[in-house]
Amino acid sequence: MFECPSRASASTLVRPELGLPVLPKWYERVVHRVRGYQQAAYRSLIEPRQLRRVLANVHKLDNELEVASQEQLLRQVAECKQCVAIDGYDSQSLATAFSLIREMSGRSLGMKHFDSQLLGGWYLFQGRVAEMATGEGKTLTATLPVAAAAMAGIPVHVITVNDYLSKRDCDEMSPLYHALGLSVGCIEPGMGPDERRQIYACDIVYCTNNELVFDYLKDFLILKEAPDVMHRFAERLKGNSRLDRELMMRGLHYAIIDEADSICMDEARTPLIISANNPSNDTETIMYTQALSIAAQLKDTAHYTCYEKIKQIEFNDAGEDLIDDLASSLGAYWVGRVRRYELVRQALTAQLFFIRDRHYLVRDEKIQIIDEHTGRVMADRSWEKGLHQLLEVKEGCATTASRETLAKVSYQRFFRRYRFFAGMTGTAKEVKQEFWDIYQKQVIAVPTHHSLKRLYLGEKLMASRELQLQEIVAAVRKVVEKGRSVLIGTSTVGASEGVAKALHEAGLSAQLLNAKQDHLEADIVADAGQSGRITIATSMAGRGTDIKLCPDVERNGGLHVILSELQDAGRIDRQLAGRCARFGDPGSVELIVSLDDEWLCDSWMRPWLMLCIRFSWGQRLGLGLMRYAQKRLERRHSKMRYQLLKTDEQKGETLAFTQGSL
């Protein structure tokens, strides 16, 4: 079919009927990366002059605006809106918009943007990922590109990782947007379609990534009836106003993504699925009970091989024979060979890989999923392929109806559908190459305004969980006696409750913040900076949480953070450490982990480490192994994201001829 390429064109294949070169995928990726490096080198030469010019123009205009009256300022805002709506932005008009936003922020919020925030806003307006150190004011920085785009009449979405941060940022920044004559709203869980439609009609919309994607999928299901513009126009001519009446969003125009590495990378591996209930019946409950009963009779290695790292189970011949024998008298559903193996495999998955108070919790006799990235409950969400129902039977809850998938999309595919988006985070340098390969976004480090006063007090590896808890209790007592506050980070609900129990037995009172207390988050965070306060939190407190210190705590050394476990990525550990020493405040961090941590539970080195843990080199060896395991997991997740990108590209090529496909 293809001609053999010559030596001079060994990297291409020629399709003779078209006469066009077909480049291999690996070659396209190499060229793509080289172009990224060339663009970065070019920008490093050109941008410093542009940035100096923009900052100089902003400060020059700022001196004039400070003496202007409110009426004069509003008149200039109106003139700027009219100008950019007609001609768009150039460097001068952008500097004017930033100056107006900065001055209005000082008058409405009592905060004016620092130079580092102006630089961050400029990078965001260029469509890049701005890496700003924790505590540098990313929320205020985002108002510059957000308000500038909204002033030009572009609908803007500000996307955050959880509902608490979305509501908080919207409430705090609303006075600025209202002063500029812009409408703003926040999408919250439990809102109806009409209420959501009104908020999406605002100039600026604050929302979480989950709420946004599911609203998009709901609109997609409506638009499947008329997948393109001509079909929709024909429906309007026929008098069908349902499409216009039921759609919630105005499209995907411009977005600023807060904590971009969490949303675009960590959560990118999980597809977003919208589904409908199938009719429920008692037969399914009996079937799931039977599947769990069969799974309980199977033994590891004897009947199946368990691949814990990738959460997969493979049956051997003995296991398949036993399943066939046990299922032979269970009814018609078990006749199909593939069906019964898959059902038992899902039952084993529910028993072995999904742990209560880690992956889910039982509340009001219902299974509620815990988001592994944010530590929060994902209400009204369920696992697919019968897994959710198996967990309900396992925990003795009422069985819900199975669900049929109607539409699904990955975050990687969804965000590339925006006409323009940018991101900001405190931890992006580790995944900067992925940002370029997947989203064509360059990561830029923004210099800090405040000098960092965070102290790192070292790392400790204990021989057991009991010794680790004793060390944590001793460290907490020492810090509290100095009049400081403490934040202890854990990875699961169960682990946080274990630390709380150890502190309680030692006579220390602590406040828990996990998926079970998510409704008290604002109150708990507000008090976490008080003198002597001890807060134990899962990853809920790892991103965006701003703990305000009382004067006594600030004088005595600030907030002290204890990392009791390593997370899936070093970036998440850095985020938790970033809860202290914000805005130039003092603070300290230490790591206290144990050999019982899951990072080393299967390591062949563990027995040897038990012998040499008392020596400093044994400590370094154990911590080095844990860091190595963490890096391996990060690389595995990175490969999964690249594989998802490849799958999305193949799907796009395969379905390119269809209309309205995701």
C-alpha positions as CSV (number, residue, x, y, z in Angstrom):
1,M,0.0,0.0,0.0
2,F,2.9,2.3,0.8
3,E,6.0,2.9,-1.2
4,C,9.3,2.2,0.6
5,P,10.8,5.5,1.7
6,S,14.2,6.6,0.4
7,R,17.1,7.1,2.8
8,A,16.7,10.9,2.5
9,S,13.1,10.7,3.7
10,A,13.4,7.9,6.1
11,S,11.2,9.6,8.7
12,T,8.1,9.8,6.4
13,L,5.9,7.4,4.4
14,V,4.5,8.6,1.1
15,R,0.9,7.7,0.1
16,P,1.3,7.4,-3.7
17,E,-2.4,8.1,-4.5
18,L,-2.3,11.4,-2.7
19,G,1.4,12.3,-2.9
20,L,1.3,13.4,0.7
21,P,3.9,12.5,3.4
22,V,2.5,10.7,6.5
23,L,4.5,11.6,9.6
24,P,4.8,9.1,12.4
25,K,3.3,10.1,15.7
26,W,6.6,10.1,17.5
27,Y,8.0,12.5,14.9
28,E,5.1,14.9,15.3
29,R,5.6,14.9,19.1
30,V,9.3,15.7,18.7
31,V,8.6,18.6,16.3
32,H,5.9,19.8,18.6
33,R,8.4,19.9,21.6
34,V,11.1,21.5,19.6
35,R,8.7,24.3,18.5
36,G,7.8,24.8,22.2
37,Y,11.5,25.2,23.1
38,Q,12.0,27.6,20.2
39,Q,9.0,29.7,21.3
40,A,10.2,29.7,24.9
41,A,13.7,30.9,23.8
42,Y,12.1,33.6,21.7
43,R,9.9,34.8,24.5
44,S,12.8,34.9,26.9
45,L,14.5,37.4,24.6
46,I,11.4,39.6,23.8
47,E,9.2,39.4,26.8
48,P,11.3,41.2,29.4
49,R,11.1,44.5,27.4
50,Q,7.3,44.0,26.9
51,L,6.8,43.3,30.6
52,R,8.8,46.4,31.6
53,R,6.8,48.5,29.2
54,V,3.4,47.1,30.5
55,L,4.4,47.7,34.1
56,A,5.7,51.2,33.4
57,N,2.4,52.1,31.6
58,V,0.3,50.6,34.5
59,H,2.2,52.6,37.1
60,K,2.1,55.8,35.0
61,L,-1.6,55.5,34.6
62,D,-2.0,54.5,38.3
63,N,-0.6,57.9,39.4
64,E,-3.3,59.6,37.3
65,L,-6.1,57.4,38.5
66,E,-5.4,57.8,42.2
67,V,-6.5,61.5,42.1
68,A,-9.5,60.8,39.9
69,S,-13.0,61.0,41.4
70,Q,-15.3,57.9,41.3
71,E,-17.4,59.4,38.5
72,Q,-14.3,60.1,36.4
73,L,-13.1,56.6,37.1
74,L,-16.4,55.0,36.0
75,R,-16.4,57.2,32.9
76,Q,-12.9,55.8,31.9
77,V,-14.1,52.3,32.6
78,A,-17.0,52.8,30.2
79,E,-14.7,54.3,27.6
80,C,-12.3,51.3,27.9
81,K,-15.1,48.8,27.5
82,Q,-16.3,50.5,24.3
83,C,-12.8,50.7,22.9
84,V,-11.8,47.1,23.5
85,A,-15.2,45.8,22.4
86,I,-14.6,47.4,19.0
87,D,-10.8,47.1,18.5
88,G,-9.7,44.4,20.9
89,Y,-6.7,44.6,23.1
90,D,-3.2,45.8,22.4
91,S,-0.4,46.5,24.9
92,Q,-1.5,50.0,25.6
93,S,-5.2,49.2,26.0
94,L,-4.4,46.2,28.2
95,A,-2.2,48.4,30.4
96,T,-5.1,50.8,30.7
97,A,-7.5,48.0,31.6
98,F,-5.1,46.7,34.2
99,S,-4.7,50.2,35.7
100,L,-8.4,50.7,36.0
101,I,-8.9,47.3,37.5
102,R,-6.1,47.8,40.0
103,E,-7.4,51.2,41.1
104,M,-10.9,50.0,41.4
105,S,-9.7,47.0,43.4
106,G,-8.0,49.4,45.9
107,R,-11.2,51.3,46.3
108,S,-13.6,48.4,46.5
109,L,-11.5,45.7,48.2
110,G,-8.8,47.7,50.0
111,M,-6.2,45.7,48.0
112,K,-4.1,46.9,45.1
113,H,-2.2,44.4,42.9
114,F,1.5,44.0,43.5
115,D,3.9,44.0,40.6
116,S,4.2,40.2,40.9
117,Q,0.4,39.9,40.6
118,L,0.4,42.3,37.6
119,L,3.0,40.0,36.0
120,G,0.9,36.9,36.8
121,G,-2.2,38.6,35.3
122,W,-0.2,39.4,32.2
123,Y,0.9,35.8,31.8
124,L,-2.6,34.6,32.3
125,F,-3.9,37.0,29.7
126,Q,-1.4,35.5,27.3
127,G,-2.9,32.0,27.9
128,R,-0.2,30.4,29.9
129,V,0.1,28.6,33.2
130,A,1.4,31.0,35.9
131,E,3.2,29.3,38.7
132,M,2.9,31.5,41.8
133,A,4.1,30.5,45.2
134,T,1.4,29.7,47.8
135,G,0.3,32.7,49.6
136,E,1.1,35.2,46.8
137,G,-2.6,36.1,46.1
138,K,-3.6,34.1,43.1
139,T,-7.3,34.9,43.8
140,L,-6.6,38.6,43.4
141,T,-4.2,38.0,40.5
142,A,-7.0,36.3,38.5
143,T,-9.2,39.4,38.7
144,L,-6.9,41.1,36.2
145,P,-7.4,38.8,33.1
146,V,-10.9,37.9,34.2
147,A,-12.2,41.5,34.4
148,A,-10.2,42.5,31.3
149,A,-11.8,39.8,29.2
150,A,-15.3,40.5,30.7
151,M,-14.9,44.2,29.9
152,A,-14.5,43.2,26.2
153,G,-17.8,41.3,26.3
154,I,-16.3,37.8,26.6
155,P,-18.1,35.3,28.9
156,V,-15.6,34.1,31.5
157,H,-15.5,31.0,33.6
158,V,-13.3,31.0,36.8
159,I,-12.8,27.3,37.6
160,T,-11.7,26.1,41.1
161,V,-11.2,22.7,42.7
162,N,-14.1,22.7,45.2
163,D,-17.3,24.4,46.1
164,Y,-15.9,26.1,49.2
165,L,-13.2,27.9,47.3
166,S,-15.5,28.8,44.5
167,K,-18.0,30.4,46.8
168,R,-15.3,32.1,48.9
169,D,-13.5,33.6,45.9
170,C,-16.8,34.8,44.3
171,D,-17.9,36.5,47.5
172,E,-14.5,38.2,48.1
173,M,-14.0,39.5,44.6
174,S,-17.7,40.4,43.8
175,P,-17.3,44.1,45.0
176,L,-14.6,44.7,42.5
177,Y,-16.6,43.2,39.6
178,H,-19.7,45.1,40.6
179,A,-17.7,48.4,40.8
180,L,-16.6,47.7,37.2
181,G,-20.2,47.3,36.1
182,L,-19.8,43.5,35.5
183,S,-22.2,40.8,36.7
184,V,-20.9,37.8,38.6
185,G,-22.4,34.6,39.9
186,C,-21.4,31.3,41.5
187,I,-22.6,27.8,40.5
188,E,-23.4,25.8,43.7
189,P,-24.5,22.2,44.2
190,G,-28.2,21.7,44.4
191,M,-29.1,24.6,42.0
192,G,-31.9,23.9,39.5
193,P,-31.6,24.4,35.7
194,D,-33.3,27.8,35.7
195,E,-31.0,29.2,38.4
196,R,-27.9,27.8,36.7
197,R,-29.1,29.4,33.4
198,Q,-29.3,32.8,35.1
199,I,-25.8,32.5,36.5
200,Y,-24.3,31.3,33.3
201,A,-25.8,34.5,31.7
202,C,-23.5,36.6,33.9
203,D,-20.3,38.2,32.6
204,I,-18.2,36.2,35.1
205,V,-19.1,32.7,36.5
206,Y,-17.3,31.0,39.4
207,C,-17.7,27.3,39.4
208,T,-16.0,24.0,40.1
209,N,-14.6,21.7,37.4
210,N,-17.1,19.0,38.2
211,E,-20.2,21.2,38.1
212,L,-19.1,22.9,34.9
213,V,-18.4,19.6,33.0
214,F,-21.6,18.0,34.0
215,D,-23.6,21.1,33.0
216,Y,-21.7,20.9,29.6
217,L,-22.7,17.2,29.2
218,K,-26.4,18.0,30.0
219,D,-26.3,20.7,27.3
220,F,-24.6,18.2,24.9
221,L,-27.4,15.7,25.4
222,I,-29.9,18.5,24.4
223,L,-27.8,19.6,21.4
224,K,-27.6,16.0,20.1
225,E,-31.1,16.6,18.6
226,A,-29.6,19.4,16.5
227,P,-25.8,19.0,16.4
228,D,-24.9,21.9,14.2
229,V,-25.9,25.5,13.5
230,M,-28.0,24.7,10.4
231,H,-30.0,22.1,12.3
232,R,-30.6,24.5,15.2
233,F,-31.7,27.2,12.8
234,A,-34.1,24.8,11.1
235,E,-35.6,23.8,14.5
236,R,-36.2,27.5,15.3
237,L,-37.9,28.0,11.9
238,K,-40.2,25.1,12.8
239,G,-41.0,26.8,16.1
240,N,-39.1,24.5,18.3
241,S,-37.8,26.8,21.1
242,R,-36.9,24.0,23.4
243,L,-33.2,24.1,22.5
244,D,-32.8,27.8,23.4
245,R,-35.0,27.4,26.5
246,E,-33.3,24.4,28.0
247,L,-29.6,25.1,27.3
248,M,-27.8,26.4,30.4
249,M,-24.4,27.5,29.1
250,R,-23.4,30.1,26.6
251,G,-20.5,28.1,25.2
252,L,-16.9,27.6,26.1
253,H,-15.2,31.0,25.5
254,Y,-12.6,32.0,28.1
255,A,-11.6,30.2,31.3
256,I,-9.1,30.8,34.1
257,I,-8.3,27.5,35.9
258,D,-7.2,27.8,39.6
259,E,-5.0,24.9,40.8
260,A,-4.5,24.0,37.2
261,D,-2.1,21.1,37.9
262,S,-4.8,19.4,40.1
263,I,-7.6,19.8,37.6
264,C,-5.8,19.4,34.3
265,M,-3.3,16.7,35.5
266,D,-4.3,14.8,38.7
267,E,-8.0,14.6,37.8
268,A,-7.5,14.1,34.1
269,R,-7.3,10.3,34.4
270,T,-11.0,10.1,35.6
271,P,-13.6,10.4,32.9
272,L,-16.7,12.5,33.6
273,I,-19.9,10.4,32.9
274,I,-23.5,11.4,32.9
275,S,-26.0,8.5,33.1
276,A,-29.6,7.6,33.6
277,N,-31.1,5.1,36.0
278,N,-32.2,1.7,34.7
279,P,-35.3,0.1,36.1
280,S,-34.5,-1.4,39.5
281,N,-35.4,-5.0,40.5
282,D,-34.7,-7.4,43.4
283,T,-33.0,-9.9,41.0
284,E,-30.0,-7.5,40.7
285,T,-29.6,-7.4,44.4
286,I,-29.6,-11.2,44.6
287,M,-27.1,-11.3,41.8
288,Y,-24.7,-8.9,43.5
289,T,-25.0,-10.8,46.8
290,Q,-24.2,-14.1,44.9
291,A,-21.2,-12.4,43.3
292,L,-19.8,-11.3,46.6
293,S,-20.3,-14.8,48.0
294,I,-18.4,-16.4,45.2
295,A,-15.6,-13.8,45.5
296,A,-15.2,-14.6,49.2
297,Q,-14.5,-18.2,48.3
298,L,-11.6,-17.4,46.0
299,K,-8.1,-17.2,47.3
300,D,-5.2,-15.0,46.1
301,T,-2.5,-16.8,44.0
302,A,-4.5,-20.0,44.2
303,H,-7.4,-18.7,42.0
304,Y,-6.4,-15.3,40.8
305,T,-3.5,-12.8,40.6
306,C,-4.0,-9.4,42.1
307,Y,-2.3,-6.4,40.6
308,E,-2.8,-3.9,43.3
309,K,-0.9,-0.9,41.7
310,I,-3.2,-0.9,38.7
311,K,-6.2,-2.3,40.5
312,Q,-6.7,-5.3,38.2
313,I,-7.5,-9.0,38.8
314,E,-6.7,-11.9,36.5
315,F,-8.2,-15.3,37.0
316,N,-6.2,-18.5,36.4
317,D,-7.6,-21.8,35.2
318,A,-8.3,-23.0,38.8
319,G,-10.2,-19.8,39.5
320,E,-12.3,-20.0,36.4
321,D,-13.1,-23.6,37.1
322,L,-14.2,-22.8,40.7
323,I,-16.4,-19.9,39.4
324,D,-18.0,-22.1,36.8
325,D,-18.7,-24.7,39.5
326,L,-20.1,-22.3,42.1
327,A,-22.3,-20.4,39.5
328,S,-23.7,-23.5,37.8
329,S,-26.9,-23.5,39.9
330,L,-27.4,-19.8,40.4
331,G,-29.8,-18.9,37.6
332,A,-30.0,-17.7,34.0
333,Y,-27.8,-14.5,34.5
334,W,-24.8,-16.7,35.3
335,V,-25.0,-18.7,32.1
336,G,-22.8,-16.3,30.1
337,R,-19.1,-17.1,30.6
338,V,-17.8,-13.6,30.1
339,R,-20.6,-12.0,32.1
340,R,-20.0,-14.2,35.2
341,Y,-16.2,-13.7,35.2
342,E,-16.7,-9.9,34.9
343,L,-19.2,-9.8,37.7
344,V,-17.0,-11.8,40.1
345,R,-14.0,-9.7,39.1
346,Q,-16.0,-6.6,40.0
347,A,-16.9,-8.2,43.3
348,L,-13.3,-8.9,44.1
349,T,-12.4,-5.3,43.1
350,A,-15.0,-4.0,45.6
351,Q,-13.7,-6.2,48.4
352,L,-9.9,-5.7,47.8
353,F,-9.4,-2.3,46.4
354,F,-12.2,-0.1,47.8
355,I,-11.8,0.7,51.4
356,R,-14.3,2.4,53.7
357,D,-13.4,5.9,54.9
358,R,-10.7,6.0,52.2
359,H,-12.5,5.7,48.9
360,Y,-16.0,6.1,50.2
361,L,-18.0,6.6,53.4
362,V,-21.4,5.4,54.5
363,R,-23.7,8.4,55.4
364,D,-27.5,8.1,55.9
365,E,-27.2,4.4,54.9
366,K,-25.9,5.4,51.5
367,I,-22.5,4.9,49.8
368,Q,-20.9,8.3,49.1
369,I,-17.7,8.6,47.0
370,I,-14.7,10.5,48.4
371,D,-12.8,12.4,45.8
372,E,-9.2,11.1,46.1
373,H,-7.8,14.4,44.9
374,T,-9.7,16.8,47.1
375,G,-10.8,14.6,50.0
376,R,-14.4,15.8,49.6
377,V,-17.7,13.9,49.2
378,M,-19.0,13.8,45.7
379,A,-22.7,13.8,46.3
380,D,-25.1,12.0,43.8
381,R,-22.1,10.4,42.0
382,S,-21.7,6.6,41.6
383,W,-19.3,4.1,40.1
384,E,-20.2,2.3,37.0
385,K,-20.5,-1.4,35.8
386,G,-22.2,-2.5,39.0
387,L,-19.3,-1.6,41.3
388,H,-21.4,0.9,43.3
389,Q,-24.2,-1.7,43.8
390,L,-21.6,-4.3,45.0
391,L,-20.3,-1.8,47.6
392,E,-23.9,-1.1,48.8
393,V,-24.5,-4.9,49.3
394,K,-21.1,-5.2,50.9
395,E,-21.9,-2.4,53.5
396,G,-25.5,-3.5,54.0
397,C,-27.1,-0.4,52.3
398,A,-30.2,-0.3,50.2
399,T,-29.3,-1.2,46.6
400,T,-29.8,1.6,44.1
401,A,-30.6,1.1,40.4
402,S,-27.8,0.4,37.9
403,R,-27.0,3.3,35.5
404,E,-26.7,3.6,31.8
405,T,-24.0,5.8,30.4
406,L,-25.4,8.6,28.2
407,A,-22.3,10.8,27.6
408,K,-18.8,11.1,28.9
409,V,-15.8,13.3,28.4
410,S,-12.3,13.6,29.9
411,Y,-10.9,16.8,31.3
412,Q,-8.2,16.8,28.7
413,R,-10.7,16.7,25.9
414,F,-13.1,19.2,27.6
415,F,-10.6,22.0,28.3
416,R,-9.2,21.8,24.8
417,R,-12.7,22.7,23.6
418,Y,-12.3,26.2,25.1
419,R,-11.5,28.9,22.6
420,F,-9.0,30.3,25.2
421,F,-7.9,29.3,28.7
422,A,-5.1,29.8,31.1
423,G,-4.2,28.3,34.5
424,M,-2.5,29.2,37.7
425,T,-1.1,27.1,40.5
426,G,1.7,27.0,43.1
427,T,3.1,23.6,41.8
428,A,3.4,23.3,38.1
429,K,7.2,23.0,37.3
430,E,7.1,19.1,37.7
431,V,4.5,18.8,35.0
432,K,5.4,21.7,32.7
433,Q,6.3,19.4,29.8
434,E,2.9,17.7,30.1
435,F,1.1,21.1,30.0
436,W,2.8,21.8,26.7
437,D,2.4,18.4,25.2
438,I,-1.3,18.0,26.1
439,Y,-2.7,21.6,26.2
440,Q,0.0,23.6,24.4
441,K,0.4,25.8,27.5
442,Q,3.7,27.1,28.7
443,V,4.4,27.2,32.4
444,I,5.9,30.5,33.6
445,A,7.3,31.0,37.2
446,V,6.2,34.4,38.6
447,P,8.7,36.0,41.1
448,T,7.4,36.3,44.7
449,H,6.5,39.6,46.3
450,H,7.0,38.4,49.9
451,S,10.2,36.8,51.1
452,L,9.5,33.2,52.1
453,K,9.9,32.6,55.9
454,R,9.0,28.9,55.9
455,L,11.3,26.7,58.0
456,Y,11.8,23.0,57.2
457,L,12.4,21.1,60.4
458,G,13.5,17.8,58.8
459,E,12.0,14.4,58.1
460,K,11.5,11.4,60.5
461,L,10.8,7.8,59.6
462,M,9.4,5.7,62.5
463,A,9.4,1.9,62.7
464,S,5.7,1.5,63.2
465,R,2.4,3.5,63.2
466,E,2.3,3.5,67.0
467,L,5.7,5.1,67.3
468,Q,4.7,7.6,64.5
469,L,1.6,8.7,66.5
470,Q,3.8,9.1,69.6
471,E,6.2,11.3,67.7
472,I,3.3,13.4,66.3
473,V,1.8,13.8,69.8
474,A,5.2,14.9,71.2
475,A,5.8,17.4,68.3
476,V,2.2,18.8,68.6
477,R,2.6,19.3,72.4
478,K,5.9,21.1,71.9
479,V,4.5,23.5,69.3
480,V,1.2,24.2,71.2
481,E,3.1,25.1,74.4
482,K,4.7,27.9,72.4
483,G,1.3,29.4,71.6
484,R,1.3,28.4,68.0
485,S,-1.2,26.6,65.9
486,V,-0.8,23.2,64.2
487,L,-2.1,21.6,61.0
488,I,-1.7,17.8,60.6
489,G,-2.1,16.5,57.1
490,T,-3.4,12.9,56.4
491,S,-4.5,11.1,53.3
492,T,-7.7,9.4,54.4
493,V,-10.6,9.8,56.7
494,G,-9.6,6.8,58.7
495,A,-6.0,8.1,59.2
496,S,-7.3,11.5,60.3
497,E,-9.5,9.8,62.9
498,G,-6.6,7.7,64.1
499,V,-4.4,10.8,64.7
500,A,-7.3,12.5,66.5
501,K,-7.8,9.5,68.8
502,A,-4.1,9.5,69.7
503,L,-4.1,13.2,70.5
504,H,-7.3,12.8,72.6
505,E,-5.7,10.0,74.6
506,A,-2.8,12.3,75.3
507,G,-5.1,15.0,76.6
508,L,-4.9,17.2,73.5
509,S,-8.1,18.5,71.8
510,A,-8.1,18.6,68.0
511,Q,-10.6,19.6,65.3
512,L,-11.2,17.2,62.4
513,L,-11.6,18.4,58.9
514,N,-12.4,15.5,56.5
515,A,-15.3,14.4,54.2
516,K,-17.5,13.9,57.2
517,Q,-17.2,17.5,58.4
518,D,-17.3,19.2,55.0
519,H,-20.3,21.3,56.0
520,L,-18.2,22.8,58.8
521,E,-15.2,23.7,56.6
522,A,-15.5,27.5,56.7
523,D,-15.8,27.6,60.5
524,I,-12.9,25.1,61.0
525,V,-10.6,27.0,58.6
526,A,-11.5,30.3,60.2
527,D,-10.4,29.1,63.7
528,A,-7.3,27.1,62.5
529,G,-5.0,30.0,63.0
530,Q,-5.9,30.6,66.7
531,S,-3.3,30.1,69.5
532,G,-3.1,26.5,70.6
533,R,-5.5,25.2,67.9
534,I,-4.8,21.7,66.5
535,T,-6.4,20.9,63.1
536,I,-6.3,17.5,61.5
537,A,-7.2,17.5,57.8
538,T,-7.2,15.3,54.8
539,S,-6.3,16.8,51.4
540,M,-9.4,19.1,51.8
541,A,-7.0,21.6,53.3
542,G,-4.3,21.0,50.7
543,R,-5.2,23.6,48.1
544,G,-6.4,27.2,48.3
545,T,-7.1,27.1,52.0
546,D,-6.0,30.4,53.6
547,I,-5.5,30.1,57.3
548,K,-5.5,33.5,58.9
549,L,-3.1,33.8,61.9
550,C,-4.0,35.6,65.1
551,P,-1.4,38.1,66.3
552,D,-0.1,35.9,69.1
553,V,0.5,33.0,66.7
554,E,2.3,35.2,64.2
555,R,4.6,36.5,67.0
556,N,5.3,33.0,68.3
557,G,6.4,31.5,65.0
558,G,3.2,31.0,62.9
559,L,1.4,27.9,61.8
560,H,3.3,24.5,62.0
561,V,2.4,21.9,59.4
562,I,3.0,18.1,60.0
563,L,2.9,15.8,57.0
564,S,2.0,12.4,58.3
565,E,1.9,10.6,55.0
566,L,3.2,11.1,51.5
567,Q,0.6,11.7,48.8
568,D,0.3,10.4,45.3
569,A,2.5,13.3,44.0
570,G,5.2,15.5,45.6
571,R,3.2,18.5,44.3
572,I,0.4,17.6,46.7
573,D,2.8,17.5,49.6
574,R,4.1,20.9,48.6
575,Q,0.6,22.3,48.5
576,L,-0.1,21.1,52.1
577,A,3.3,22.6,53.2
578,G,2.2,25.8,51.6
579,R,-0.6,26.3,54.1
580,C,2.0,27.9,56.4
581,A,4.3,30.9,55.9
582,R,1.8,32.7,53.5
583,F,1.9,36.4,52.7
584,G,5.3,36.7,54.4
585,D,4.1,35.2,57.6
586,P,6.4,32.8,59.6
587,G,5.8,29.1,59.7
588,S,7.4,25.7,59.7
589,V,7.0,22.2,58.2
590,E,8.1,18.7,59.2
591,L,7.5,15.2,57.8
592,I,6.8,12.3,60.2
593,V,6.0,9.0,58.5
594,S,6.3,5.3,59.4
595,L,7.3,2.1,57.8
596,D,3.7,1.0,57.9
597,D,3.0,3.6,55.2
598,E,1.5,2.1,52.1
599,W,4.6,3.4,50.1
600,L,6.7,0.7,51.8
601,C,4.2,-1.9,52.8
602,D,5.2,-4.2,49.9
603,S,8.8,-3.3,49.7
604,W,11.4,-6.1,50.0
605,M,13.6,-3.6,51.8
606,R,11.2,-3.2,54.7
607,P,12.7,-6.0,56.9
608,W,16.2,-4.6,56.5
609,L,15.0,-1.1,57.2
610,M,13.4,-2.4,60.5
611,L,16.9,-3.4,61.6
612,C,18.7,-0.2,60.7
613,I,16.0,2.4,61.4
614,R,17.8,3.4,64.5
615,F,20.7,4.8,62.5
616,S,20.6,8.0,60.5
617,W,21.6,6.2,57.2
618,G,18.7,3.9,57.7
619,Q,16.4,6.8,58.0
620,R,17.7,8.3,54.8
621,L,17.5,5.0,53.0
622,G,13.8,4.5,54.0
623,L,12.8,8.0,53.1
624,G,14.7,7.7,49.9
625,L,12.8,4.6,49.0
626,M,9.4,6.3,49.8
627,R,10.3,9.2,47.6
628,Y,11.4,6.8,44.8
629,A,8.1,5.0,45.1
630,Q,6.3,8.3,44.9
631,K,8.2,9.3,41.8
632,R,7.4,5.9,40.2
633,L,3.7,6.5,40.8
634,E,3.9,10.0,39.4
635,R,5.5,8.5,36.2
636,R,2.8,5.9,36.0
637,H,0.1,8.5,36.2
638,S,1.9,10.6,33.6
639,K,1.9,7.6,31.2
640,M,-1.8,7.1,31.8
641,R,-2.5,10.8,30.9
642,Y,-0.4,10.4,27.7
643,Q,-2.3,7.3,26.9
644,L,-5.6,9.1,27.5
645,L,-4.4,11.8,25.1
646,K,-3.6,9.2,22.5
647,T,-7.0,7.7,23.0
648,D,-8.8,11.1,22.6
649,E,-6.8,11.8,19.4
650,Q,-7.8,8.4,17.9
651,K,-11.4,8.9,18.9
652,G,-11.4,12.4,17.3
653,E,-10.0,11.0,14.1
654,T,-12.4,8.1,14.1
655,L,-15.5,10.2,14.8
656,A,-14.4,13.2,12.7
657,F,-17.2,12.5,10.2
658,T,-20.0,12.5,12.8
659,Q,-21.9,15.5,14.2
660,G,-22.2,16.3,17.9
661,S,-19.8,13.7,19.1
662,L,-17.7,14.1,22.2
